[in-house]
C-alpha cells in the first residue's frame, strides 16, 4: 500500500495508512500474505519519522519532482 502525500508527511498519516493496510489484509490479501505500507511525501516530518520508528511494516520515502517543457515544432497556428 503506497500513500502519496502532495507535500509534507505529518504523523497523522500513520493512522490513515494503517487503516488502509489492515483493510487490505482483511478484505483482499490471502491468509498469511504480508501487506506493507509506504508513505511517500516531498518532506517527511520528524514527528512522522518518530511515529513510524517502531512499525516494521511501514517504510518512509521522500520524492523529488522535476518538470521539463519543450516546444513541439511543426504545429500550425
PDB file of N, H, CA, C and O in Angstrom:
ATOM      1  N   UNK A   1       0.853  -1.161   0.000  1.00  0.00           N
ATOM      2  CA  UNK A   1       0.000   0.000   0.000  1.00  0.00           C
ATOM      3  C   UNK A   1       0.897   1.221   0.000  1.00  0.00           C
ATOM      4  O   UNK A   1       1.733   1.376   0.890  1.00  0.00           O
ATOM      5  N   UNK A   2       0.736   2.080  -0.975  1.00  0.00           N
ATOM      6  H   UNK A   2       0.056   1.954  -1.697  1.00  0.00           H
ATOM      7  CA  UNK A   2       1.520   3.310  -1.059  1.00  0.00           C
ATOM      8  C   UNK A   2       0.600   4.504  -0.821  1.00  0.00           C
ATOM      9  O   UNK A   2      -0.417   4.670  -1.495  1.00  0.00           O
ATOM     10  N   UNK A   3       0.976   5.322   0.141  1.00  0.00           N
ATOM     11  H   UNK A   3       1.802   5.187   0.688  1.00  0.00           H
ATOM     12  CA  UNK A   3       0.241   6.553   0.447  1.00  0.00           C
ATOM     13  C   UNK A   3       1.105   7.719  -0.015  1.00  0.00           C
ATOM     14  O   UNK A   3       2.155   7.986   0.571  1.00  0.00           O
ATOM     15  N   UNK A   4       0.671   8.410  -1.057  1.00  0.00           N
ATOM     16  H   UNK A   4      -0.181   8.194  -1.532  1.00  0.00           H
ATOM     17  CA  UNK A   4       1.422   9.531  -1.612  1.00  0.00           C
ATOM     18  C   UNK A   4       0.828  10.841  -1.110  1.00  0.00           C
ATOM     19  O   UNK A   4      -0.355  11.117  -1.311  1.00  0.00           O
ATOM     20  N   UNK A   5       1.655  11.636  -0.460  1.00  0.00           N
ATOM     21  H   UNK A   5       2.615  11.412  -0.296  1.00  0.00           H
ATOM     22  CA  UNK A   5       1.232  12.942   0.034  1.00  0.00           C
ATOM     23  C   UNK A   5       1.810  14.009  -0.889  1.00  0.00           C
ATOM     24  O   UNK A   5       2.946  13.892  -1.349  1.00  0.00           O
ATOM     25  N   UNK A   6       1.030  15.043  -1.154  1.00  0.00           N
ATOM     26  H   UNK A   6       0.107  15.138  -0.780  1.00  0.00           H
ATOM     27  CA  UNK A   6       1.432  16.072  -2.108  1.00  0.00           C
ATOM     28  C   UNK A   6       2.646  16.857  -1.612  1.00  0.00           C
ATOM     29  O   UNK A   6       3.541  17.168  -2.399  1.00  0.00           O
ATOM     30  N   UNK A   7       2.688  17.178  -0.332  1.00  0.00           N
ATOM     31  H   UNK A   7       1.962  16.925   0.307  1.00  0.00           H
ATOM     32  CA  UNK A   7       3.818  17.972   0.145  1.00  0.00           C
ATOM     33  C   UNK A   7       4.461  17.310   1.355  1.00  0.00           C
ATOM     34  O   UNK A   7       5.246  16.375   1.200  1.00  0.00           O
ATOM     35  N   UNK A   8       4.145  17.775   2.544  1.00  0.00           N
ATOM     36  H   UNK A   8       3.507  18.535   2.670  1.00  0.00           H
ATOM     37  CA  UNK A   8       4.796  17.279   3.750  1.00  0.00           C
ATOM     38  C   UNK A   8       4.011  16.135   4.379  1.00  0.00           C
ATOM     39  O   UNK A   8       2.783  16.180   4.457  1.00  0.00           O
ATOM     40  N   UNK A   9       4.729  15.113   4.823  1.00  0.00           N
ATOM     41  H   UNK A   9       5.726  15.077   4.759  1.00  0.00           H
ATOM     42  CA  UNK A   9       4.105  13.982   5.500  1.00  0.00           C
ATOM     43  C   UNK A   9       4.109  14.195   7.000  1.00  0.00           C
ATOM     44  O   UNK A   9       5.173  14.258   7.616  1.00  0.00           O
ATOM     45  N   UNK A  10       2.940  14.307   7.591  1.00  0.00           N
ATOM     46  H   UNK A  10       2.075  14.257   7.091  1.00  0.00           H
ATOM     47  CA  UNK A  10       2.813  14.508   9.036  1.00  0.00           C
ATOM     48  C   UNK A  10       2.468  13.185   9.716  1.00  0.00           C
ATOM     49  O   UNK A  10       2.070  12.223   9.057  1.00  0.00           O
ATOM     50  N   UNK A  11       2.624  13.145  11.040  1.00  0.00           N
ATOM     51  H   UNK A  11       2.947  13.926  11.575  1.00  0.00           H
ATOM     52  CA  UNK A  11       2.418  11.900  11.772  1.00  0.00           C
ATOM     53  C   UNK A  11       0.981  11.389  11.713  1.00  0.00           C
ATOM     54  O   UNK A  11       0.758  10.193  11.903  1.00  0.00           O
ATOM     55  N   UNK A  12       0.009  12.245  11.459  1.00  0.00           N
ATOM     56  H   UNK A  12       0.190  13.216  11.305  1.00  0.00           H
ATOM     57  CA  UNK A  12      -1.389  11.781  11.405  1.00  0.00           C
ATOM     58  C   UNK A  12      -1.650  10.842  10.223  1.00  0.00           C
ATOM     59  O   UNK A  12      -2.648  10.121  10.218  1.00  0.00           O
ATOM     60  N   UNK A  13      -0.772  10.846   9.234  1.00  0.00           N
ATOM     61  H   UNK A  13       0.039  11.433   9.238  1.00  0.00           H
ATOM     62  CA  UNK A  13      -0.948   9.962   8.080  1.00  0.00           C
ATOM     63  C   UNK A  13      -0.720   8.493   8.455  1.00  0.00           C
ATOM     64  O   UNK A  13      -1.140   7.598   7.721  1.00  0.00           O
ATOM     65  N   UNK A  14      -0.062   8.239   9.583  1.00  0.00           N
ATOM     66  H   UNK A  14       0.279   8.966  10.178  1.00  0.00           H
ATOM     67  CA  UNK A  14       0.186   6.858  10.009  1.00  0.00           C
ATOM     68  C   UNK A  14      -1.128   6.126  10.239  1.00  0.00           C
ATOM     69  O   UNK A  14      -1.279   4.986   9.800  1.00  0.00           O
ATOM     70  N   UNK A  15      -2.076   6.754  10.913  1.00  0.00           N
ATOM     71  H   UNK A  15      -1.954   7.680  11.269  1.00  0.00           H
ATOM     72  CA  UNK A  15      -3.380   6.127  11.151  1.00  0.00           C
ATOM     73  C   UNK A  15      -4.104   5.829   9.859  1.00  0.00           C
ATOM     74  O   UNK A  15      -4.712   4.769   9.712  1.00  0.00           O
ATOM     75  N   UNK A  16      -4.043   6.756   8.925  1.00  0.00           N
ATOM     76  H   UNK A  16      -3.550   7.617   9.045  1.00  0.00           H
ATOM     77  CA  UNK A  16      -4.669   6.564   7.617  1.00  0.00           C
ATOM     78  C   UNK A  16      -4.037   5.374   6.894  1.00  0.00           C
ATOM     79  O   UNK A  16      -4.748   4.520   6.364  1.00  0.00           O
ATOM     80  N   UNK A  17      -2.709   5.319   6.872  1.00  0.00           N
ATOM     81  H   UNK A  17      -2.132   6.012   7.302  1.00  0.00           H
ATOM     82  CA  UNK A  17      -2.014   4.217   6.205  1.00  0.00           C
ATOM     83  C   UNK A  17      -2.341   2.878   6.857  1.00  0.00           C
ATOM     84  O   UNK A  17      -2.611   1.902   6.156  1.00  0.00           O
ATOM     85  N   UNK A  18      -2.320   2.818   8.186  1.00  0.00           N
ATOM     86  H   UNK A  18      -2.100   3.610   8.755  1.00  0.00           H
ATOM     87  CA  UNK A  18      -2.604   1.558   8.881  1.00  0.00           C
ATOM     88  C   UNK A  18      -4.037   1.103   8.646  1.00  0.00           C
ATOM     89  O   UNK A  18      -4.301  -0.097   8.564  1.00  0.00           O
ATOM     90  N   UNK A  19      -4.959   2.044   8.538  1.00  0.00           N
ATOM     91  H   UNK A  19      -4.745   3.018   8.605  1.00  0.00           H
ATOM     92  CA  UNK A  19      -6.348   1.700   8.227  1.00  0.00           C
ATOM     93  C   UNK A  19      -6.424   1.036   6.852  1.00  0.00           C
ATOM     94  O   UNK A  19      -7.093   0.015   6.695  1.00  0.00           O
ATOM     95  N   UNK A  20      -5.748   1.606   5.862  1.00  0.00           N
ATOM     96  H   UNK A  20      -5.205   2.435   5.990  1.00  0.00           H
ATOM     97  CA  UNK A  20      -5.736   1.027   4.515  1.00  0.00           C
ATOM     98  C   UNK A  20      -5.069  -0.349   4.509  1.00  0.00           C
ATOM     99  O   UNK A  20      -5.594  -1.299   3.927  1.00  0.00           O
ATOM    100  N   UNK A  21      -3.907  -0.448   5.161  1.00  0.00           N
ATOM    101  H   UNK A  21      -3.480   0.323   5.634  1.00  0.00           H
ATOM    102  CA  UNK A  21      -3.166  -1.717   5.200  1.00  0.00           C
ATOM    103  C   UNK A  21      -4.020  -2.809   5.835  1.00  0.00           C
ATOM    104  O   UNK A  21      -4.094  -3.920   5.310  1.00  0.00           O
ATOM    105  N   UNK A  22      -4.662  -2.506   6.950  1.00  0.00           N
ATOM    106  H   UNK A  22      -4.602  -1.604   7.376  1.00  0.00           H
ATOM    107  CA  UNK A  22      -5.477  -3.519   7.622  1.00  0.00           C
ATOM    108  C   UNK A  22      -6.726  -3.867   6.826  1.00  0.00           C
ATOM    109  O   UNK A  22      -7.178  -5.012   6.867  1.00  0.00           O
ATOM    110  N   UNK A  23      -7.296  -2.901   6.100  1.00  0.00           N
ATOM    111  H   UNK A  23      -6.929  -1.971   6.067  1.00  0.00           H
ATOM    112  CA  UNK A  23      -8.436  -3.208   5.237  1.00  0.00           C
ATOM    113  C   UNK A  23      -8.004  -4.191   4.151  1.00  0.00           C
ATOM    114  O   UNK A  23      -8.723  -5.146   3.857  1.00  0.00           O
ATOM    115  N   UNK A  24      -6.847  -3.964   3.562  1.00  0.00           N
ATOM    116  H   UNK A  24      -6.262  -3.189   3.802  1.00  0.00           H
ATOM    117  CA  UNK A  24      -6.335  -4.877   2.532  1.00  0.00           C
ATOM    118  C   UNK A  24      -6.079  -6.258   3.120  1.00  0.00           C
ATOM    119  O   UNK A  24      -6.414  -7.264   2.494  1.00  0.00           O
ATOM    120  N   UNK A  25      -5.488  -6.326   4.318  1.00  0.00           N
ATOM    121  H   UNK A  25      -5.216  -5.509   4.826  1.00  0.00           H
ATOM    122  CA  UNK A  25      -5.231  -7.619   4.972  1.00  0.00           C
ATOM    123  C   UNK A  25      -6.525  -8.396   5.177  1.00  0.00           C
ATOM    124  O   UNK A  25      -6.572  -9.603   4.942  1.00  0.00           O
ATOM    125  N   UNK A  26      -7.578  -7.705   5.616  1.00  0.00           N
ATOM    126  H   UNK A  26      -7.540  -6.724   5.807  1.00  0.00           H
ATOM    127  CA  UNK A  26      -8.853  -8.359   5.927  1.00  0.00           C
ATOM    128  C   UNK A  26      -9.644  -8.703   4.671  1.00  0.00           C
ATOM    129  O   UNK A  26     -10.243  -9.776   4.598  1.00  0.00           O
ATOM    130  N   UNK A  27      -9.657  -7.822   3.690  1.00  0.00           N
ATOM    131  H   UNK A  27      -9.171  -6.950   3.749  1.00  0.00           H
ATOM    132  CA  UNK A  27     -10.566  -7.965   2.550  1.00  0.00           C
ATOM    133  C   UNK A  27      -9.949  -8.464   1.252  1.00  0.00           C
ATOM    134  O   UNK A  27     -10.671  -8.978   0.398  1.00  0.00           O
ATOM    135  N   UNK A  28      -8.636  -8.329   1.076  1.00  0.00           N
ATOM    136  H   UNK A  28      -8.050  -7.912   1.770  1.00  0.00           H
ATOM    137  CA  UNK A  28      -8.058  -8.681  -0.216  1.00  0.00           C
ATOM    138  C   UNK A  28      -6.885  -9.645  -0.155  1.00  0.00           C
ATOM    139  O   UNK A  28      -6.716 -10.461  -1.060  1.00  0.00           O
ATOM    140  N   UNK A  29      -6.079  -9.571   0.879  1.00  0.00           N
ATOM    141  H   UNK A  29      -6.216  -8.907   1.615  1.00  0.00           H
ATOM    142  CA  UNK A  29      -4.873 -10.398   0.949  1.00  0.00           C
ATOM    143  C   UNK A  29      -5.224 -11.850   1.248  1.00  0.00           C
ATOM    144  O   UNK A  29      -6.206 -12.144   1.929  1.00  0.00           O
ATOM    145  N   UNK A  30      -4.404 -12.744   0.727  1.00  0.00           N
ATOM    146  H   UNK A  30      -3.606 -12.506   0.174  1.00  0.00           H
ATOM    147  CA  UNK A  30      -4.546 -14.155   1.062  1.00  0.00           C
ATOM    148  C   UNK A  30      -4.111 -14.367   2.507  1.00  0.00           C
ATOM    149  O   UNK A  30      -3.330 -13.581   3.042  1.00  0.00           O
ATOM    150  N   UNK A  31      -4.610 -15.420   3.136  1.00  0.00           N
ATOM    151  H   UNK A  31      -5.244 -16.058   2.701  1.00  0.00           H
ATOM    152  CA  UNK A  31      -4.249 -15.711   4.521  1.00  0.00           C
ATOM    153  C   UNK A  31      -2.739 -15.878   4.629  1.00  0.00           C
ATOM    154  O   UNK A  31      -2.132 -16.633   3.869  1.00  0.00           O
ATOM    155  N   UNK A  32      -2.140 -15.169   5.578  1.00  0.00           N
ATOM    156  H   UNK A  32      -2.633 -14.556   6.195  1.00  0.00           H
ATOM    157  CA  UNK A  32      -0.699 -15.232   5.779  1.00  0.00           C
ATOM    158  C   UNK A  32       0.111 -14.330   4.859  1.00  0.00           C
ATOM    159  O   UNK A  32       1.328 -14.220   5.009  1.00  0.00           O
ATOM    160  N   UNK A  33      -0.555 -13.685   3.910  1.00  0.00           N
ATOM    161  H   UNK A  33      -1.544 -13.774   3.787  1.00  0.00           H
ATOM    162  CA  UNK A  33       0.150 -12.806   2.981  1.00  0.00           C
ATOM    163  C   UNK A  33       0.559 -11.513   3.686  1.00  0.00           C
ATOM    164  O   UNK A  33      -0.227 -10.925   4.429  1.00  0.00           O
ATOM    165  N   UNK A  34       1.770 -11.086   3.451  1.00  0.00           N
ATOM    166  H   UNK A  34       2.409 -11.563   2.848  1.00  0.00           H
ATOM    167  CA  UNK A  34       2.295  -9.864   4.048  1.00  0.00           C
ATOM    168  C   UNK A  34       1.779  -8.638   3.296  1.00  0.00           C
ATOM    169  O   UNK A  34       1.743  -8.622   2.066  1.00  0.00           O
ATOM    170  N   UNK A  35       1.384  -7.622   4.044  1.00  0.00           N
ATOM    171  H   UNK A  35       1.414  -7.634   5.043  1.00  0.00           H
ATOM    172  CA  UNK A  35       0.966  -6.349   3.456  1.00  0.00           C
ATOM    173  C   UNK A  35       1.783  -5.255   4.133  1.00  0.00           C
ATOM    174  O   UNK A  35       1.776  -5.129   5.358  1.00  0.00           O
ATOM    175  N   UNK A  36       2.484  -4.471   3.329  1.00  0.00           N
ATOM    176  H   UNK A  36       2.491  -4.574   2.334  1.00  0.00           H
ATOM    177  CA  UNK A  36       3.320  -3.393   3.848  1.00  0.00           C
ATOM    178  C   UNK A  36       2.765  -2.050   3.406  1.00  0.00           C
ATOM    179  O   UNK A  36       2.016  -1.954   2.434  1.00  0.00           O
ATOM    180  N   UNK A  37       3.148  -1.026   4.135  1.00  0.00           N
ATOM    181  H   UNK A  37       3.757  -1.104   4.924  1.00  0.00           H
ATOM    182  CA  UNK A  37       2.748   0.322   3.773  1.00  0.00           C
ATOM    183  C   UNK A  37       3.957   1.209   3.553  1.00  0.00           C
ATOM    184  O   UNK A  37       4.963   1.097   4.253  1.00  0.00           O
ATOM    185  N   UNK A  38       3.848   2.090   2.572  1.00  0.00           N
ATOM    186  H   UNK A  38       3.031   2.181   2.003  1.00  0.00           H
ATOM    187  CA  UNK A  38       4.911   3.051   2.286  1.00  0.00           C
ATOM    188  C   UNK A  38       4.283   4.443   2.223  1.00  0.00           C
ATOM    189  O   UNK A  38       3.317   4.663   1.493  1.00  0.00           O
ATOM    190  N   UNK A  39       4.829   5.361   2.979  1.00  0.00           N
ATOM    191  H   UNK A  39       5.614   5.182   3.572  1.00  0.00           H
ATOM    192  CA  UNK A  39       4.391   6.750   2.939  1.00  0.00           C
ATOM    193  C   UNK A  39       5.425   7.525   2.130  1.00  0.00           C
ATOM    194  O   UNK A  39       6.611   7.538   2.461  1.00  0.00           O
ATOM    195  N   UNK A  40       4.955   8.168   1.069  1.00  0.00           N
ATOM    196  H   UNK A  40       3.992   8.157   0.800  1.00  0.00           H
ATOM    197  CA  UNK A  40       5.835   8.946   0.194  1.00  0.00           C
ATOM    198  C   UNK A  40       5.376  10.401   0.242  1.00  0.00           C
ATOM    199  O   UNK A  40       4.202  10.697   0.022  1.00  0.00           O
ATOM    200  N   UNK A  41       6.307  11.303   0.530  1.00  0.00           N
ATOM    201  H   UNK A  41       7.261  11.063   0.709  1.00  0.00           H
ATOM    202  CA  UNK A  41       5.987  12.732   0.598  1.00  0.00           C
ATOM    203  C   UNK A  41       7.199  13.536   0.143  1.00  0.00           C
ATOM    204  O   UNK A  41       8.320  13.029   0.102  1.00  0.00           O
ATOM    205  N   UNK A  42       6.955  14.782  -0.193  1.00  0.00           N
ATOM    206  H   UNK A  42       6.044  15.194  -0.160  1.00  0.00           H
ATOM    207  CA  UNK A  42       8.073  15.658  -0.572  1.00  0.00           C
ATOM    208  C   UNK A  42       9.018  15.838   0.604  1.00  0.00           C
ATOM    209  O   UNK A  42      10.237  15.825   0.436  1.00  0.00           O
ATOM    210  N   UNK A  43       8.458  16.007   1.790  1.00  0.00           N
ATOM    211  H   UNK A  43       7.468  16.018   1.927  1.00  0.00           H
ATOM    212  CA  UNK A  43       9.245  16.115   3.017  1.00  0.00           C
ATOM    213  C   UNK A  43       8.611  15.249   4.085  1.00  0.00           C
ATOM    214  O   UNK A  43       7.400  15.312   4.299  1.00  0.00           O
ATOM    215  N   UNK A  44       9.413  14.440   4.759  1.00  0.00           N
ATOM    216  H   UNK A  44      10.397  14.389   4.585  1.00  0.00           H
ATOM    217  CA  UNK A  44       8.941  13.612   5.869  1.00  0.00           C
ATOM    218  C   UNK A  44       9.271  14.356   7.163  1.00  0.00           C
ATOM    219  O   UNK A  44      10.433  14.663   7.428  1.00  0.00           O
ATOM    220  N   UNK A  45       8.253  14.642   7.962  1.00  0.00           N
ATOM    221  H   UNK A  45       7.309  14.393   7.747  1.00  0.00           H
ATOM    222  CA  UNK A  45       8.468  15.385   9.210  1.00  0.00           C
ATOM    223  C   UNK A  45       9.150  14.503  10.256  1.00  0.00           C
ATOM    224  O   UNK A  45       9.100  13.275  10.191  1.00  0.00           O
ATOM    225  N   UNK A  46       9.786  15.167  11.218  1.00  0.00           N
ATOM    226  H   UNK A  46       9.826  16.164  11.271  1.00  0.00           H
ATOM    227  CA  UNK A  46      10.426  14.429  12.314  1.00  0.00           C
ATOM    228  C   UNK A  46       9.381  13.672  13.127  1.00  0.00           C
ATOM    229  O   UNK A  46       9.651  12.570  13.604  1.00  0.00           O
ATOM    230  N   UNK A  47       8.184  14.255  13.292  1.00  0.00           N
ATOM    231  H   UNK A  47       7.965  15.151  12.905  1.00  0.00           H
ATOM    232  CA  UNK A  47       7.106  13.570  14.015  1.00  0.00           C
ATOM    233  C   UNK A  47       6.723  12.270  13.314  1.00  0.00           C
ATOM    234  O   UNK A  47       6.482  11.257  13.970  1.00  0.00           O
ATOM    235  N   UNK A  48       6.665  12.296  11.987  1.00  0.00           N
ATOM    236  H   UNK A  48       6.861  13.119  11.453  1.00  0.00           H
ATOM    237  CA  UNK A  48       6.320  11.089  11.232  1.00  0.00           C
ATOM    238  C   UNK A  48       7.423  10.049  11.345  1.00  0.00           C
ATOM    239  O   UNK A  48       7.139   8.860  11.484  1.00  0.00           O
ATOM    240  N   UNK A  49       8.673  10.479  11.288  1.00  0.00           N
ATOM    241  H   UNK A  49       8.904  11.445  11.175  1.00  0.00           H
ATOM    242  CA  UNK A  49       9.796   9.542  11.462  1.00  0.00           C
ATOM    243  C   UNK A  49       9.692   8.842  12.814  1.00  0.00           C
ATOM    244  O   UNK A  49       9.861   7.627  12.910  1.00  0.00           O
ATOM    245  N   UNK A  50       9.413   9.616  13.847  1.00  0.00           N
ATOM    246  H   UNK A  50       9.276  10.603  13.769  1.00  0.00           H
ATOM    247  CA  UNK A  50       9.295   9.061  15.195  1.00  0.00           C
ATOM    248  C   UNK A  50       8.106   8.110  15.293  1.00  0.00           C
ATOM    249  O   UNK A  50       8.218   7.033  15.880  1.00  0.00           O
ATOM    250  N   UNK A  51       6.969   8.501  14.722  1.00  0.00           N
ATOM    251  H   UNK A  51       6.878   9.376  14.245  1.00  0.00           H
ATOM    252  CA  UNK A  51       5.762   7.670  14.782  1.00  0.00           C
ATOM    253  C   UNK A  51       5.961   6.328  14.082  1.00  0.00           C
ATOM    254  O   UNK A  51       5.377   5.326  14.497  1.00  0.00           O
ATOM    255  N   UNK A  52       6.770   6.293  13.035  1.00  0.00           N
ATOM    256  H   UNK A  52       7.244   7.106  12.699  1.00  0.00           H
ATOM    257  CA  UNK A  52       6.961   5.064  12.255  1.00  0.00           C
ATOM    258  C   UNK A  52       8.160   4.242  12.714  1.00  0.00           C
ATOM    259  O   UNK A  52       8.380   3.139  12.213  1.00  0.00           O
ATOM    260  N   UNK A  53       8.936   4.764  13.657  1.00  0.00           N
ATOM    261  H   UNK A  53       8.758   5.660  14.063  1.00  0.00           H
ATOM    262  CA  UNK A  53      10.169   4.101  14.081  1.00  0.00           C
ATOM    263  C   UNK A  53       9.930   2.674  14.573  1.00  0.00           C
ATOM    264  O   UNK A  53      10.783   1.812  14.361  1.00  0.00           O
ATOM    265  N   UNK A  54       8.815   2.403  15.213  1.00  0.00           N
ATOM    266  H   UNK A  54       8.122   3.103  15.385  1.00  0.00           H
ATOM    267  CA  UNK A  54       8.543   1.076  15.750  1.00  0.00           C
ATOM    268  C   UNK A  54       7.622   0.231  14.893  1.00  0.00           C
ATOM    269  O   UNK A  54       7.111  -0.787  15.360  1.00  0.00           O
ATOM    270  N   UNK A  55       7.399   0.627  13.653  1.00  0.00           N
ATOM    271  H   UNK A  55       7.813   1.454  13.274  1.00  0.00           H
ATOM    272  CA  UNK A  55       6.477  -0.096  12.773  1.00  0.00           C
ATOM    273  C   UNK A  55       7.264  -0.799  11.668  1.00  0.00           C
ATOM    274  O   UNK A  55       7.626  -0.169  10.675  1.00  0.00           O
ATOM    275  N   UNK A  56       7.533  -2.092  11.829  1.00  0.00           N
ATOM    276  H   UNK A  56       7.239  -2.604  12.636  1.00  0.00           H
ATOM    277  CA  UNK A  56       8.376  -2.796  10.855  1.00  0.00           C
ATOM    278  C   UNK A  56       7.771  -2.914   9.457  1.00  0.00           C
ATOM    279  O   UNK A  56       8.508  -3.084   8.486  1.00  0.00           O
ATOM    280  N   UNK A  57       6.460  -2.830   9.336  1.00  0.00           N
ATOM    281  H   UNK A  57       5.861  -2.692  10.125  1.00  0.00           H
ATOM    282  CA  UNK A  57       5.818  -2.974   8.025  1.00  0.00           C
ATOM    283  C   UNK A  57       5.497  -1.640   7.363  1.00  0.00           C
ATOM    284  O   UNK A  57       4.747  -1.588   6.388  1.00  0.00           O
ATOM    285  N   UNK A  58       6.075  -0.547   7.902  1.00  0.00           N
ATOM    286  H   UNK A  58       6.685  -0.589   8.694  1.00  0.00           H
ATOM    287  CA  UNK A  58       5.854   0.781   7.322  1.00  0.00           C
ATOM    288  C   UNK A  58       7.210   1.372   6.940  1.00  0.00           C
ATOM    289  O   UNK A  58       8.136   1.416   7.750  1.00  0.00           O
ATOM    290  N   UNK A  59       7.308   1.824   5.693  1.00  0.00           N
ATOM    291  H   UNK A  59       6.557   1.788   5.035  1.00  0.00           H
ATOM    292  CA  UNK A  59       8.525   2.474   5.205  1.00  0.00           C
ATOM    293  C   UNK A  59       8.206   3.917   4.836  1.00  0.00           C
ATOM    294  O   UNK A  59       7.065   4.254   4.519  1.00  0.00           O
ATOM    295  N   UNK A  60       9.226   4.758   4.882  1.00  0.00           N
ATOM    296  H   UNK A  60      10.153   4.484   5.140  1.00  0.00           H
ATOM    297  CA  UNK A  60       9.085   6.163   4.515  1.00  0.00           C
ATOM    298  C   UNK A  60       9.988   6.471   3.329  1.00  0.00           C
ATOM    299  O   UNK A  60      11.082   5.919   3.208  1.00  0.00           O
ATOM    300  N   UNK A  61       9.518   7.360   2.451  1.00  0.00           N
ATOM    301  H   UNK A  61       8.629   7.808   2.548  1.00  0.00           H
ATOM    302  CA  UNK A  61      10.329   7.784   1.307  1.00  0.00           C
ATOM    303  C   UNK A  61       9.978   9.220   0.958  1.00  0.00           C
ATOM    304  O   UNK A  61       8.831   9.645   1.097  1.00  0.00           O
ATOM    305  N   UNK A  62      10.981   9.962   0.503  1.00  0.00           N
ATOM    306  H   UNK A  62      11.913   9.616   0.390  1.00  0.00           H
ATOM    307  CA  UNK A  62      10.764  11.322   0.023  1.00  0.00           C
ATOM    308  C   UNK A  62      10.937  11.343  -1.488  1.00  0.00           C
ATOM    309  O   UNK A  62      11.753  10.604  -2.039  1.00  0.00           O
ATOM    310  N   UNK A  63      10.163  12.195  -2.155  1.00  0.00           N
ATOM    311  H   UNK A  63       9.500  12.796  -1.707  1.00  0.00           H
ATOM    312  CA  UNK A  63      10.279  12.300  -3.607  1.00  0.00           C
ATOM    313  C   UNK A  63      10.820  13.663  -4.011  1.00  0.00           C
ATOM    314  O   UNK A  63      10.696  14.647  -3.283  1.00  0.00           O
ATOM    315  N   UNK A  64      11.420  13.689  -5.188  1.00  0.00           N
ATOM    316  H   UNK A  64      11.521  12.889  -5.780  1.00  0.00           H
ATOM    317  CA  UNK A  64      11.823  14.928  -5.838  1.00  0.00           C
ATOM    318  C   UNK A  64      11.136  14.945  -7.191  1.00  0.00           C
ATOM    319  O   UNK A  64      11.029  13.910  -7.849  1.00  0.00           O
ATOM    320  N   UNK A  65      10.676  16.095  -7.603  1.00  0.00           N
ATOM    321  H   UNK A  65      10.763  16.935  -7.068  1.00  0.00           H
ATOM    322  CA  UNK A  65       9.947  16.203  -8.857  1.00  0.00           C
ATOM    323  C   UNK A  65      10.570  17.296  -9.711  1.00  0.00           C
ATOM    324  O   UNK A  65      10.774  18.419  -9.249  1.00  0.00           O
ATOM    325  N   UNK A  66      10.867  16.961 -10.950  1.00  0.00           N
ATOM    326  H   UNK A  66      10.701  16.049 -11.325  1.00  0.00           H
ATOM    327  CA  UNK A  66      11.387  17.937 -11.906  1.00  0.00           C
ATOM    328  C   UNK A  66      10.552  17.843 -13.175  1.00  0.00           C
ATOM    329  O   UNK A  66      10.210  16.750 -13.628  1.00  0.00           O
ATOM    330  N   UNK A  67      10.230  19.001 -13.742  1.00  0.00           N
ATOM    331  H   UNK A  67      10.508  19.889 -13.374  1.00  0.00           H
ATOM    332  CA  UNK A  67       9.422  19.040 -14.963  1.00  0.00           C
ATOM    333  C   UNK A  67      10.210  19.791 -16.024  1.00  0.00           C
ATOM    334  O   UNK A  67      10.796  20.840 -15.758  1.00  0.00           O
ATOM    335  N   UNK A  68      10.216  19.247 -17.210  1.00  0.00           N
ATOM    336  H   UNK A  68       9.741  18.394 -17.426  1.00  0.00           H
ATOM    337  CA  UNK A  68      10.872  19.887 -18.343  1.00  0.00           C
ATOM    338  C   UNK A  68       9.837  20.065 -19.447  1.00  0.00           C
ATOM    339  O   UNK A  68       9.101  19.132 -19.769  1.00  0.00           O
ATOM    340  N   UNK A  69       9.780  21.263 -20.028  1.00  0.00           N
ATOM    341  H   UNK A  69      10.378  22.020 -19.767  1.00  0.00           H
ATOM    342  CA  UNK A  69       8.811  21.549 -21.089  1.00  0.00           C
ATOM    343  C   UNK A  69       9.583  21.936 -22.341  1.00  0.00           C
ATOM    344  O   UNK A  69      10.491  22.766 -22.294  1.00  0.00           O
ATOM    345  N   UNK A  70       9.213  21.329 -23.456  1.00  0.00           N
ATOM    346  H   UNK A  70       8.475  20.654 -23.494  1.00  0.00           H
ATOM    347  CA  UNK A  70       9.877  21.676 -24.715  1.00  0.00           C
ATOM    348  C   UNK A  70       8.826  21.914 -25.789  1.00  0.00           C
ATOM    349  O   UNK A  70       7.805  21.226 -25.824  1.00  0.00           O
ATOM    350  N   UNK A  71       9.067  22.878 -26.659  1.00  0.00           N
ATOM    351  H   UNK A  71       9.896  23.437 -26.630  1.00  0.00           H
ATOM    352  CA  UNK A  71       8.101  23.175 -27.718  1.00  0.00           C
ATOM    353  C   UNK A  71       8.083  22.067 -28.770  1.00  0.00           C
ATOM    354  O   UNK A  71       9.083  21.383 -28.989  1.00  0.00           O
ATOM    355  N   UNK A  72       6.954  21.908 -29.399  1.00  0.00           N
ATOM    356  H   UNK A  72       6.142  22.463 -29.221  1.00  0.00           H
ATOM    357  CA  UNK A  72       6.783  20.941 -30.476  1.00  0.00           C
ATOM    358  C   UNK A  72       6.772  21.717 -31.795  1.00  0.00           C
ATOM    359  O   UNK A  72       5.916  22.574 -32.010  1.00  0.00           O
ATOM    360  N   UNK A  73       7.714  21.416 -32.659  1.00  0.00           N
ATOM    361  H   UNK A  73       8.410  20.720 -32.485  1.00  0.00           H
ATOM    362  CA  UNK A  73       7.835  22.115 -33.941  1.00  0.00           C
ATOM    363  C   UNK A  73       6.819  21.577 -34.940  1.00  0.00           C
ATOM    364  O   UNK A  73       6.379  20.431 -34.846  1.00  0.00           O
ATOM    365  N   UNK A  74       6.458  22.421 -35.892  1.00  0.00           N
ATOM    366  H   UNK A  74       6.815  23.352 -35.967  1.00  0.00           H
ATOM    367  CA  UNK A  74       5.623  21.973 -36.992  1.00  0.00           C
ATOM    368  C   UNK A  74       4.130  22.065 -36.771  1.00  0.00           C
ATOM    369  O   UNK A  74       3.367  21.601 -37.619  1.00  0.00           O
ATOM    370  N   UNK A  75       3.678  22.640 -35.674  1.00  0.00           N
ATOM    371  H   UNK A  75       4.298  23.017 -34.985  1.00  0.00           H
ATOM    372  CA  UNK A  75       2.240  22.784 -35.445  1.00  0.00           C
ATOM    373  C   UNK A  75       1.746  24.064 -36.104  1.00  0.00           C
ATOM    374  O   UNK A  75       2.386  25.110 -35.988  1.00  0.00           O
ATOM    375  N   UNK A  76       0.623  23.989 -36.787  1.00  0.00           N
ATOM    376  H   UNK A  76       0.103  23.140 -36.881  1.00  0.00           H
ATOM    377  CA  UNK A  76       0.046  25.162 -37.448  1.00  0.00           C
ATOM    378  C   UNK A  76      -0.801  25.944 -36.454  1.00  0.00           C
ATOM    379  O   UNK A  76      -1.520  25.358 -35.645  1.00  0.00           O
ATOM    380  N   UNK A  77      -0.714  27.260 -36.517  1.00  0.00           N
ATOM    381  H   UNK A  77      -0.130  27.736 -37.174  1.00  0.00           H
ATOM    382  CA  UNK A  77      -1.486  28.119 -35.615  1.00  0.00           C
ATOM    383  C   UNK A  77      -2.858  28.376 -36.166  1.00  0.00           C
ATOM    384  O   UNK A  77      -3.652  29.080 -35.542  1.00  0.00           O
TER     385      UNK A  77
END
